[in-house]
Structure formats: structure tokens, C-alpha cells
Amino acid sequence: AAEMAASGSPFLGPLSFGSFVWPTGDPRANPSVGGRRGLRSVQWGRGISDDASRRLACYASDWRDGLTPKSCAAITFLWFACLAPVLAFGGAMSVLTDGAMGVPEVILSRGVCGMAHAAAAGQPM
């Protein structure tokens, strides 16, 4: 009651759920929760940039740990498994378009579309 009388609201203190404490109240008092400009302002890409800055130190070790002989074998297999239909469709397209579009164009378009899909889906390339 004394806290409510002093602040005017009972919700300015932290909420606790067991050992986890969730800070509430003025966003400027909790920059890790409320953000740099408060809870109600739009901060485009804040989650991605905060995640990248937290994980930046781990990126080199993630690549080092992920490049094992088993994963390199899987990467090589998938590279050729995805390249085979591209070569087949590129050859067929070259014949049907009288050489206007061929294998190099199909490889380039497949690569660009794959990278765009990975970026839009939030998946690693």
C-alpha cells in the first residue's frame, strides 16, 4: 500500500516468477526491456541488430565447429544434387530458346533466388 501511495501505481515494481524477475515500469529505467527509445516507439530491425551484436563473438567458432568432415560431405552431396537439375533445365532451355538463355543464366538465377529465399526466410546461407 505504501508503494502504491508513493508511485500512484502498483505495477512499477518487478514481477517475480520463481527465480525469474521481470522488470516493469518506466522503459527508460529498464533499457534492456524497454529499448533505447521506450516501449511505444517503432525500432525497425532492433531484434536482428541486437542478436547480431550479442552473437558476433561466437560466429567464427560456429563456423569452425560446423565444418566437420561429415558436414562437408553432406554439403558436397547437396551441392551436386541441386546442381544436376539446374544443368538439365539449363540445357533444355538453351535448346528451346536457341541459345538466348542457357546453363550459365539458369545457374545464376538459381543462386540469386536461393540467396533471396534464405535471406527472406531467416535461414543461414
Backbone as a printed PyTorch tensor [residue, N CA C, xyz], in Angstrom:
tensor([[[  0.8300,  -1.1860,   0.0000],
         [  0.0000,   0.0000,   0.0000],
         [  0.8740,   1.2490,   0.0000]],

        [[  1.9850,   1.2010,   0.7340],
         [  2.8680,   2.3590,   0.7930],
         [  3.5260,   2.5950,  -0.5630]],

        [[  3.8670,   1.4880,  -1.2720],
         [  4.4670,   1.6240,  -2.5980],
         [  3.4780,   2.2230,  -3.5810]],

        [[  2.2030,   1.8150,  -3.4970],
         [  1.1820,   2.3390,  -4.3880],
         [  0.9230,   3.8070,  -4.0990]],

        [[  0.9340,   4.1890,  -2.8470],
         [  0.7010,   5.5840,  -2.4910],
         [  1.8510,   6.4670,  -2.9580]],

        [[  3.0660,   5.9480,  -2.9110],
         [  4.2250,   6.7530,  -3.2960],
         [  4.3160,   6.9100,  -4.8100]],

        [[  4.0040,   5.8540,  -5.5710],
         [  4.1760,   5.9190,  -7.0160],
         [  2.8710,   6.1650,  -7.7610]],

        [[  1.7460,   5.8590,  -7.1580],
         [  0.4660,   6.0220,  -7.8260],
         [  0.0450,   4.7930,  -8.6030]],

        [[  0.8890,   3.7730,  -8.6960],
         [  0.5580,   2.5590,  -9.4250],
         [  1.2170,   1.3710,  -8.7480]],

        [[  0.5080,   0.2590,  -8.6360],
         [  1.1140,  -0.9130,  -8.0140],
         [  2.0210,  -1.6770,  -8.9740]],

        [[  2.0900,  -1.2940, -10.2560],
         [  2.8090,  -2.0730, -11.2590],
         [  4.1640,  -1.4880, -11.6350]],

        [[  4.7490,  -0.6540, -10.8340],
         [  6.0470,  -0.1020, -11.1650],
         [  7.1970,  -0.9020, -10.5990]],

        [[  6.9250,  -1.9200,  -9.8180],
         [  7.9740,  -2.7690,  -9.2700],
         [  8.1560,  -3.9950, -10.1290]],

        [[  9.1930,  -4.7940,  -9.8770],
         [  9.4220,  -6.0000, -10.6790],
         [  8.4320,  -7.0990, -10.3410]],

        [[  8.0410,  -7.8620, -11.3570],
         [  7.2160,  -9.0460, -11.1710],
         [  8.1500, -10.2380, -11.0450]],

        [[  7.8980, -11.1140, -10.1130],
         [  8.7770, -12.2730,  -9.9670],
         [  7.9840, -13.5490, -10.1900]],

        [[  8.5880, -14.4590, -10.9600],
         [  8.0300, -15.7770, -11.2140],
         [  9.0780, -16.7790, -10.7950]],

        [[  9.0470, -17.1950,  -9.5530],
         [ 10.0820, -18.0870,  -9.0440],
         [ 11.3860, -17.3250,  -8.9330]],

        [[ 12.4180, -17.8040,  -9.6490],
         [ 13.7130, -17.1330,  -9.5950],
         [ 13.8600, -16.0820, -10.6980]],

        [[ 12.8900, -16.0130, -11.6210],
         [ 12.9540, -15.0540, -12.7290],
         [ 12.2560, -13.7700, -12.3230]],

        [[ 12.9150, -12.6460, -12.5340],
         [ 12.3230, -11.3470, -12.2200],
         [ 12.1350, -10.5900, -13.5320]],

        [[ 10.8910, -10.1590, -13.7870],
         [ 10.5710,  -9.4150, -14.9910],
         [ 10.4230,  -7.9490, -14.6220]],

        [[ 11.3260,  -7.0910, -15.1420],
         [ 11.2290,  -5.6790, -14.7830],
         [ 10.0630,  -4.9990, -15.4970]],

        [[  9.3470,  -4.1660, -14.7910],
         [  8.2400,  -3.4130, -15.3720],
         [  8.3820,  -1.9640, -14.9730]],

        [[  7.5270,  -1.1470, -15.5080],
         [  7.5410,   0.2500, -15.1240],
         [  8.0560,   1.1240, -16.2470]],

        [[  8.7850,   2.1560, -15.8980],
         [  9.2890,   3.1350, -16.8480],
         [ 10.3190,   2.4820, -17.7670]],

        [[ 10.1280,   2.5130, -19.1090],
         [ 11.0800,   1.8560, -20.0090],
         [ 12.4740,   2.4520, -19.9380]],

        [[ 12.5880,   3.7290, -19.6090],
         [ 13.9220,   4.3230, -19.5210],
         [ 14.6960,   3.7720, -18.3330]],

        [[ 13.9880,   3.2600, -17.3240],
         [ 14.6470,   2.6530, -16.1710],
         [ 15.0860,   1.2230, -16.4730]],

        [[ 14.5250,   0.6340, -17.5330],
         [ 14.8430,  -0.7470, -17.9170],
         [ 15.2430,  -0.7620, -19.3910]],

        [[ 16.4200,  -0.2680, -19.7770],
         [ 16.7560,  -0.1940, -21.2010],
         [ 16.8520,  -1.5420, -21.8800]],

        [[ 17.1340,  -2.6020, -21.1390],
         [ 17.2270,  -3.9090, -21.7840],
         [ 15.8590,  -4.4360, -22.1730]],

        [[ 14.7950,  -3.9600, -21.5450],
         [ 13.4410,  -4.4000, -21.8620],
         [ 12.7230,  -3.3550, -22.6970]],

        [[ 12.7990,  -2.1000, -22.2830],
         [ 12.0340,  -1.0510, -22.9340],
         [ 12.6750,  -0.4970, -24.1770]],

        [[ 13.9160,  -0.7940, -24.4100],
         [ 14.5760,  -0.2960, -25.5970],
         [ 15.2130,   1.0620, -25.3780]],

        [[ 15.8380,   1.5210, -26.4220],
         [ 16.5560,   2.7940, -26.3140],
         [ 15.6150,   3.9800, -26.3240]],

        [[ 14.4350,   3.8280, -26.9870],
         [ 13.5190,   4.9490, -27.0710],
         [ 12.1770,   4.6520, -26.4310]],

        [[ 12.0770,   3.6160, -25.6470],
         [ 10.8150,   3.3190, -24.9760],
         [ 10.0460,   2.2050, -25.6590]],

        [[  8.9970,   1.7690, -24.9970],
         [  8.2260,   0.6300, -25.4720],
         [  7.2990,   0.9640, -26.6360]],

        [[  6.8380,   2.1780, -26.7580],
         [  5.8180,   2.5010, -27.7540],
         [  6.3810,   2.9770, -29.0910]],

        [[  7.6630,   3.2350, -29.1920],
         [  8.2230,   3.6870, -30.4650],
         [  8.6410,   2.4880, -31.3090]],

        [[  8.6220,   2.6620, -32.6240],
         [  8.9930,   1.5970, -33.5470],
         [ 10.5070,   1.6080, -33.7100]],

        [[ 11.1070,   0.4490, -33.5810],
         [ 12.5470,   0.3020, -33.7350],
         [ 12.7850,  -0.8070, -34.7510]],

        [[ 12.7770,  -0.4390, -36.0270],
         [ 12.8910,  -1.4040, -37.1110],
         [ 14.2210,  -2.1360, -37.0370]],

        [[ 14.1700,  -3.4660, -37.0520],
         [ 15.3680,  -4.2920, -37.0800],
         [ 16.1260,  -4.3470, -35.7660]],

        [[ 15.5220,  -3.8760, -34.6690],
         [ 16.2340,  -3.8550, -33.3910],
         [ 16.5830,  -5.2560, -32.9260]],

        [[ 15.6650,  -6.2020, -33.0670],
         [ 15.9310,  -7.5610, -32.6120],
         [ 17.0650,  -8.2100, -33.3800]],

        [[ 17.0890,  -8.0100, -34.6850],
         [ 18.1460,  -8.5910, -35.5090],
         [ 19.4940,  -7.9660, -35.1580]],

        [[ 19.5180,  -6.6360, -35.0340],
         [ 20.8040,  -5.9890, -34.7310],
         [ 21.2840,  -6.3340, -33.3220]],

        [[ 20.3670,  -6.4080, -32.3580],
         [ 20.7730,  -6.8020, -31.0030],
         [ 21.2790,  -8.2380, -30.9810]],

        [[ 20.6050,  -9.1310, -31.7190],
         [ 21.0310, -10.5240, -31.7680],
         [ 22.3980, -10.6500, -32.4360]],

        [[ 22.6010,  -9.9170, -33.5290],
         [ 23.8970,  -9.9720, -34.2210],
         [ 25.0130,  -9.4440, -33.3340]],

        [[ 24.7540,  -8.3710, -32.5890],
         [ 25.8160,  -7.8350, -31.7270],
         [ 26.1320,  -8.7780, -30.5670]],

        [[ 25.1080,  -9.4940, -30.0640],
         [ 25.3710, -10.4690, -28.9890],
         [ 26.1070, -11.6960, -29.5040]],

        [[ 25.7990, -12.1260, -30.7220],
         [ 26.3710, -13.3580, -31.2630],
         [ 27.6520, -13.1380, -32.0600]],

        [[ 28.0710, -11.9090, -32.2630],
         [ 29.2250, -11.6120, -33.1040],
         [ 30.4760, -12.3520, -32.6500]],

        [[ 30.6890, -12.4470, -31.3600],
         [ 31.8800, -13.1200, -30.8450],
         [ 31.8500, -14.6330, -31.1100]],

        [[ 30.6650, -15.1920, -31.3200],
         [ 30.5330, -16.6420, -31.4920],
         [ 30.5190, -17.0870, -32.9540]],

        [[ 30.4220, -16.1470, -33.9120],
         [ 30.2730, -16.5440, -35.3120],
         [ 31.4550, -17.3590, -35.8220]],

        [[ 32.6810, -16.9510, -35.5140],
         [ 33.8550, -17.6890, -36.0010],
         [ 33.8670, -19.1100, -35.4420]],

        [[ 33.5590, -19.2550, -34.1670],
         [ 33.5630, -20.5900, -33.5770],
         [ 32.4080, -21.4300, -34.1150]],

        [[ 31.2690, -20.8050, -34.4450],
         [ 30.1580, -21.5500, -35.0310],
         [ 30.5650, -22.1550, -36.3750]],

        [[ 31.2550, -21.3810, -37.2120],
         [ 31.7150, -21.8890, -38.4950],
         [ 32.7630, -22.9740, -38.3010]],

        [[ 33.6970, -22.7510, -37.3740],
         [ 34.7550, -23.7270, -37.1200],
         [ 34.1690, -25.0460, -36.6040]],

        [[ 33.2210, -24.9520, -35.6880],
         [ 32.6080, -26.1560, -35.1220],
         [ 31.7180, -26.8810, -36.1310]],

        [[ 31.1370, -26.1400, -37.0790],
         [ 30.2170, -26.7470, -38.0290],
         [ 30.8870, -27.4080, -39.2160]],

        [[ 32.1140, -27.0340, -39.5070],
         [ 32.8000, -27.6110, -40.6640],
         [ 33.5550, -28.8740, -40.2670]],

        [[ 32.8120, -29.9350, -40.1090],
         [ 33.3890, -31.2450, -39.8140],
         [ 33.4110, -32.0550, -41.1150]],

        [[ 34.1670, -33.1310, -41.1570],
         [ 34.1640, -33.9550, -42.3870],
         [ 32.7690, -34.4450, -42.7720]],

        [[ 31.9390, -34.7680, -41.7830],
         [ 30.5910, -35.2540, -42.0720],
         [ 29.7320, -34.1510, -42.6920]],

        [[ 29.8240, -32.9290, -42.1490],
         [ 29.0230, -31.8420, -42.7160],
         [ 29.5560, -31.4340, -44.0850]],

        [[ 30.8660, -31.4730, -44.2820],
         [ 31.4270, -31.1510, -45.6030],
         [ 30.9800, -32.1690, -46.6510]],

        [[ 30.8600, -33.4320, -46.2740],
         [ 30.3590, -34.4530, -47.1970],
         [ 28.8930, -34.1920, -47.5470]],

        [[ 28.0990, -33.8120, -46.5550],
         [ 26.6880, -33.5110, -46.8110],
         [ 26.5470, -32.2640, -47.6900]],

        [[ 27.3810, -31.2540, -47.4480],
         [ 27.3440, -30.0310, -48.2540],
         [ 27.6940, -30.3420, -49.7050]],

        [[ 28.7280, -31.1540, -49.9090],
         [ 29.1450, -31.5140, -51.2670],
         [ 28.0600, -32.3130, -51.9770]],

        [[ 27.4550, -33.2650, -51.2720],
         [ 26.3800, -34.0610, -51.8650],
         [ 25.2130, -33.1700, -52.2790]],

        [[ 24.7900, -32.2640, -51.3850],
         [ 23.6610, -31.3970, -51.7080],
         [ 23.9950, -30.4120, -52.8240]],

        [[ 25.2370, -29.9700, -52.8910],
         [ 25.6520, -29.0710, -53.9680],
         [ 25.4200, -29.7390, -55.3220]],

        [[ 25.9000, -30.9790, -55.4540],
         [ 25.7480, -31.6660, -56.7270],
         [ 24.3100, -32.1270, -56.9530]],

        [[ 23.5830, -32.4570, -55.8880],
         [ 22.1810, -32.8550, -56.0380],
         [ 21.3320, -31.6850, -56.5130]],

        [[ 21.6580, -30.4760, -56.0880],
         [ 20.9290, -29.2870, -56.5450],
         [ 21.4290, -28.8010, -57.8970]],

        [[ 22.6760, -29.0760, -58.2300],
         [ 23.2410, -28.6100, -59.4920],
         [ 22.7810, -29.4510, -60.6790]],

        [[ 22.5070, -30.7280, -60.4680],
         [ 22.1250, -31.6160, -61.5770],
         [ 20.8590, -31.1530, -62.2890]],

        [[ 19.7550, -30.8490, -61.5800],
         [ 18.5660, -30.3830, -62.3190],
         [ 18.7770, -29.0180, -62.9800]],

        [[ 19.6250, -28.1810, -62.3700],
         [ 19.9150, -26.8800, -62.9740],
         [ 20.5980, -27.0730, -64.3190]],

        [[ 21.5440, -27.9930, -64.3860],
         [ 22.2230, -28.2710, -65.6570],
         [ 21.2580, -28.8550, -66.6860]],

        [[ 20.3800, -29.7390, -66.2370],
         [ 19.4230, -30.3510, -67.1560],
         [ 18.4370, -29.3130, -67.6930]],

        [[ 17.8590, -28.5000, -66.8020],
         [ 16.9040, -27.4880, -67.2580],
         [ 17.5970, -26.4010, -68.0610]],

        [[ 18.8370, -26.0620, -67.7030],
         [ 19.5870, -25.0770, -68.4790],
         [ 19.8710, -25.5620, -69.8820]],

        [[ 20.2160, -26.8420, -70.0170],
         [ 20.4480, -27.4080, -71.3610],
         [ 19.1720, -27.4220, -72.1860]],

        [[ 18.0670, -27.7990, -71.5610],
         [ 16.7910, -27.8130, -72.2800],
         [ 16.3670, -26.3920, -72.6580]],

        [[ 16.5880, -25.4440, -71.7590],
         [ 16.2220, -24.0610, -72.0350],
         [ 17.0780, -23.4840, -73.1640]],

        [[ 18.3420, -23.8790, -73.2200],
         [ 19.2270, -23.4090, -74.2810],
         [ 18.7330, -23.8770, -75.6440]],

        [[ 18.2580, -25.1160, -75.6980],
         [ 17.7390, -25.6480, -76.9610],
         [ 16.4350, -24.9490, -77.3370]],

        [[ 15.5420, -24.7500, -76.3540],
         [ 14.2300, -24.1640, -76.6380],
         [ 14.2990, -22.6760, -76.9690]],

        [[ 15.2950, -21.9600, -76.4510],
         [ 15.4050, -20.5120, -76.7110],
         [ 16.4750, -20.2010, -77.7500]],

        [[ 16.9580, -21.2000, -78.4460],
         [ 18.0090, -21.0380, -79.4660],
         [ 19.2410, -20.3470, -78.9040]],

        [[ 19.6170, -20.7150, -77.6830],
         [ 20.8370, -20.2110, -77.0760],
         [ 20.7090, -18.8560, -76.3970]],

        [[ 19.5080, -18.2570, -76.3970],
         [ 19.3410, -16.9510, -75.7490],
         [ 19.5170, -17.0760, -74.2350]],

        [[ 19.0380, -18.1650, -73.6750],
         [ 19.2310, -18.4520, -72.2480],
         [ 19.7310, -19.8730, -72.1350]],

        [[ 20.7730, -20.0590, -71.3300],
         [ 21.3470, -21.3860, -71.2120],
         [ 21.7240, -21.7150, -69.7820]],

        [[ 22.6910, -22.5880, -69.6450],
         [ 23.1200, -23.0830, -68.3370],
         [ 23.6650, -21.9700, -67.4420]],

        [[ 24.5300, -21.0740, -67.9230],
         [ 25.0550, -20.0390, -67.0140],
         [ 23.9550, -19.1340, -66.4370]],

        [[ 22.9720, -18.7850, -67.2750],
         [ 21.8830, -17.9390, -66.7850],
         [ 21.0280, -18.6630, -65.7500]],

        [[ 20.7910, -19.9460, -65.9510],
         [ 19.9840, -20.7180, -65.0040],
         [ 20.7490, -20.8950, -63.6880]],

        [[ 22.0550, -21.1320, -63.7570],
         [ 22.8570, -21.2550, -62.5310],
         [ 22.8310, -19.9390, -61.7570]],

        [[ 23.0010, -18.8220, -62.4650],
         [ 22.9860, -17.5150, -61.8110],
         [ 21.6210, -17.2220, -61.1910]],

        [[ 20.5530, -17.4640, -61.9460],
         [ 19.2180, -17.1720, -61.4110],
         [ 18.8790, -18.0850, -60.2410]],

        [[ 19.2820, -19.3350, -60.3140],
         [ 19.0200, -20.2630, -59.2040],
         [ 19.7900, -19.8330, -57.9540]],

        [[ 21.0220, -19.3610, -58.1240],
         [ 21.8040, -18.8860, -56.9840],
         [ 21.2150, -17.6450, -56.3570]],

        [[ 20.8210, -16.6770, -57.1850],
         [ 20.2310, -15.4370, -56.6710],
         [ 18.9150, -15.7390, -55.9630]],

        [[ 18.0740, -16.5570, -56.5670],
         [ 16.7930, -16.9050, -55.9380],
         [ 16.9990, -17.6870, -54.6430]],

        [[ 17.9870, -18.5530, -54.6030],
         [ 18.2710, -19.3030, -53.3720],
         [ 18.7360, -18.3940, -52.2510]],

        [[ 19.5970, -17.4170, -52.5790],
         [ 20.0570, -16.4830, -51.5450],
         [ 18.9350, -15.5670, -51.0850]],

        [[ 18.0680, -15.1400, -52.0130],
         [ 16.9270, -14.3030, -51.6290],
         [ 15.9710, -15.0870, -50.7380]],

        [[ 15.7440, -16.3500, -51.0610],
         [ 14.8640, -17.1840, -50.2350],
         [ 15.4590, -17.3770, -48.8470]],

        [[ 16.7590, -17.6390, -48.7710],
         [ 17.4060, -17.8320, -47.4720],
         [ 17.3520, -16.5620, -46.6430]],

        [[ 17.5630, -15.4160, -47.2710],
         [ 17.5270, -14.1470, -46.5290],
         [ 16.1170, -13.8220, -46.0670]],

        [[ 15.1210, -14.0610, -46.9240],
         [ 13.7350, -13.7520, -46.5570],
         [ 13.2110, -14.7310, -45.5130]],

        [[ 13.6820, -15.9600, -45.5370],
         [ 13.2100, -16.9630, -44.5850],
         [ 13.9800, -16.9360, -43.2780]],

        [[ 15.0430, -16.1380, -43.2100],
         [ 15.8330, -16.0710, -41.9840],
         [ 16.6960, -17.2970, -41.7660]],

        [[ 17.0540, -17.9660, -42.8290],
         [ 17.8590, -19.1730, -42.7140],
         [ 19.2990, -18.8730, -43.1040]],

        [[ 20.2470, -19.6350, -42.5850],
         [ 21.6390, -19.4170, -42.9710],
         [ 21.8800, -19.8180, -44.4170]],

        [[ 22.8470, -19.1460, -45.0270],
         [ 23.1670, -19.4750, -46.4260],
         [ 24.3130, -20.4550, -46.4790]]])
